[in-house]
Structures are given as structure tokens and as C-alpha cells.
Amino acid sequence: MDERQAQSAFAALSQGTRLRIVRMLVKAGPEGMAAGAVAAEAEVSSSNVSFHLKELEHAGMIAARREARSIIYSADYDTLRDLIEFLMKDCCAGHPEICTPALAKSCCAPAPATTKRKRAYA
């Protein structure tokens, strides 16, 4: 990723609704989400979400595909990975031990186990 592409990605992500949409699509995984579901979960109108999805697609942060009558949007994981790599490329001025704690955290690590609370029935 070059600097111009990174600037475009950061500009797209600098708006709150678009950042929420990308995070939502990352969680949805490669199967993605229909535009209507994105609008509902982001709590914005269809026309508003269309504008944001277009901006994110133009910046390369998401991809769209048609399934029957729906347009399905998904995160572009290659672009997201390239953006992270762009940020970390010159990590810590040649002192990787400084960055190791940040790099050691896995985005795909399982969530910590939670204890289930007992339900009280009347």
C-alpha cells in the first residue's frame, strides 16, 4: 500500500458511521451483510448507508457482490491487512521489541470465557 492509498483509507475511516460499518463487516466475516441489514444495524437510513458504503468501496475498504436481488457487502481483508502493514512497516525505528506486545495480540484469539449467571425464575 502506498501513502496515497493509506490516506484514502484513513479518510474513509475517519467518519464515525463508516468506521462502525467496517467494524460490523469485519465481524460479519467473508459472507458479509446485505445493505439493508447494514443500514438497520448501523441505525441509518438506506440512502445514508448507500452513501457510506460507496465511500468505503471507493477507498477499497469493502467489496460488494450481488446475490439475487441483494447487494452483499464484506470487508476487504487484504486492504485492511495492507493498511495495518503500512502503519507497522517502520515499527519502532528498528526496535521490534517495542512493538512486540502490540503485534502479539491476535485479532482472532478466542474471547475469554464468561461465566453464565443463573436465571431466577419466579
Beta strands, then each sheet from edge to edge (+ up, - down):
strand 1: 33-34
strand 2: 62-67
strand 3: 70-75
sheet 1: 1+ 3- 2+
end
